[in-house]
Amino acid sequence: MAPSGSRSIKRGCQRVLYWIPVLFIALIVAWSYYAYVLQLCVESIDDIGEQIVFLLVYHVIFILFVWAYWQTIFTKPMNPLKEFHLSYSDKELLEREDRGESQQEILRRIAKDLPINTRTNSGAIRFCDRCQLLKPDRCHHCSVCDKCILKMDHHCPWVNTCVGFSNYKFFMLFLAYSLLYCLFITATDLKYFIKFWTNGLPDTQAKFHIMFLFFAASMFSVSLASLFAYHCWLVCKNRSTLEAVRAPVFRHGTDKNGFSLGFSKNFRQVFGDERRYWLLPIFSSLGDGCSFPTCLVNQDPEQPASPTGPNPASKGAAEGHQFPSKPLRESQSRLLTSTPSWTESETAEDKEKKGTSNPVMTIENEA
């Protein structure tokens, strides 16, 4: 009992420590609100029109910034669906096998019914020992959260959670609005910052708030601009931070652009199809987080590229759940309707025409 109790105390202390960066950001934001609204706009600006304009624009940006930050922190990262978890019988079978190749045979049999295209560097099925599941494409295990996270980008201490499929859009908007927040403060505070050095302001405590506000906003602007630009590049390439460091491995080999569908479709995969939601911290990303369209055409002939082809004896059908022929939900399938399109397994006549031997899901380029 003692070791178990000490471990729970240790985990509780760690949880408290993990919130320190978030608390630091909250205190900085609270102070910036006080310094800008009260010390700058109310105490230092004499022009009523300028006060009103500054306060209106500031509060619009402030609300969007806080809203996006809140959504990033408190949106739980999504974990793989139950179909990717091993059943009790599969776990027992896997534990009884000592040889790695035999275990891989078991995992390959299970993965045959799942929309999994990526592999380990050695070509093996990606399997998580701690979560006892087959990892979906772009899914990784977070050592801090101790969970497998769908489309994991990174674990961010400043939001105390993993940035992944469920909150990546919120994280992007948080970076955008925090950068806009800092730039707006820097631009509107500049004139009064200059007055501070030329003794154009009365000798009050507002002078020091204005000075430190300008320094803090300008320094945060530089760091946020570089981080936001980097993640914009990732969105354009349809990569996560982990995939930028280590390219995903497919059946045919490593391909850093395997998930890239072009700028427009890459952008819509994160922000959605409806433009009215693009700038709002409302979830609108396309897909289910477990399967993603790829630009790959050459697939491994020994294994179907789509595990969703007709298979009457499949485990998914036996359990009353079968992945749809399109492993993406209907809204995400529109990503592929303008140029390429997903097709199910071909008919016998099509196979004779094209000379194919296995039913596979392919991407047909528009003529």
Disulfide bonds with the S-S distance in Angstrom:
none
